[in-house]
């Protein structure tokens, strides 16, 4: 499943071989900015995943987040809002229980 927000593209699928674990992949290209900016975006996305995004998705979900142009200029709260919106949208399409 795919969801696009203004600054991120989020892909989600169910893990067949590890149904009890959720995992995250983050991709930030050089077009976003220098290495400091790219790593800041990756750290923020990982922290948002740890603090709440993982709990809002069904167990065993594999999530890939791709940053789009302008993502480097966002505050953490805005990134959180966009990713939580993606999680709400994808949760219904992935199926399964939240816990």
Residue, then its C-alpha position, 0 to 999 in steps of 0.5 A: x500500500x502507498x500513501x503520499x503526503x506533501x513531503x513523504x511517500x509511505x509504503x506499508x505491507x504485512x511481514x509474512x516471515x516475522x508477524x510479531x515485529x514491525x520495522x521501518x526503512x527511511x530513505x532521504x536523497x541528496x536532493x533534500x539537502x546536505x548530510x546534516x539535513x538528511x540525517x536530521x530528517x532520518x532521526x526525526x522519522x525514526x523517533x516518531x516511529x518509536x514514540x507512536x507511529x509503531x503503536x498505531x499500525x498493526x503488528x507485523x507491518x513493514x513501513x518504508x518512508x521516502x522523504x520528498x522535497x521540502x522535508x528537511x525544512x519541516x519541524x518535528x511536529x509537522x513530520x509527526x502530523x504527516x506520518x500519523x495521517x499516513x498511518x491512519x490511512x494505511x491502517x485500514x487498507x493493511x488490515x489486521x488488529x492494532x495489537 
